[in-house]
Amino acid sequence: FEKAVESFHKAAALQPDLENAHFNEGVVQYYDLNRKDAAVAAWKRLLRVNPDARAPDGQRVADLLQHLQ
């Protein structure tokens, strides 16, 4: 999981608007590494790129964050 997070950071450094990198980092941080704060930070970066970003199931990331905070 740590290598995945590192890869997401590298991808976002090369292409800061790469929404999947930010979203997937949040998923790994929250669900796999139990790092809520890091997940929230990743999803906030995603919202700076796309304020209307959505999870694959269609849920708005902003709504997801609201439930976590």
N, C-alpha and C positions, 0 to 999 in steps of 0.2 A: 504494500500500500504506500509505503514511503517513496518508492521509486515512481509510482503512478503520480503522486503529488509533485515530485520533482519534474516529471515529464510535462505535467500541466503547466507548471511555472515556466518551463523552457518554451513551451508552445505559446503561452501568453506573452512572453518577452519578445518573441519573434513576430507575433501578430496579436497586439493588444485587444483587438475587437473580436477575437475568436471566442464566441460565446460558449461553445462546448467545453473549452478548457476550463473556464471559470465555473460553469455549472457542474461538470464532473468532478472538479476538485472539491467543491462543496459536498457532493455526495460521498466521496471517499472520506473526507475529513469527518463528516457527521456520522455516517452509518458504519464505516469500517474502523476508523481511528478514534471515535468517540470524542472528537474535538469540536464542540459546538461553536466556540468563538472563532475558530479558523474557518469553519463552514460558513458562518454568518459573514465573515470578511470576504470570502470568495464570492458568495452570492451578491454581496453589495457591489463588488467590482463588476459582476455581470450586469447589475442594474444600471451602473454608470454607462456601460456599453449600450444596453438596450433596456430602457425602463419598462417595457412591456414583455420582457422575456418570460417564457413559459417552460415548464417541465415537459417531458415527453407525454405525460398524461393530460396536458393542457392546463394544468394549474399554473396560475401566475406566480412567479418567483417572489414578487412583492408580498403576495398573500402568505406564501410559505414562511417568509421571514417574519411577518407580523405574528404568526403563531409561535415562532421560536423565541421572540424577544419579550 
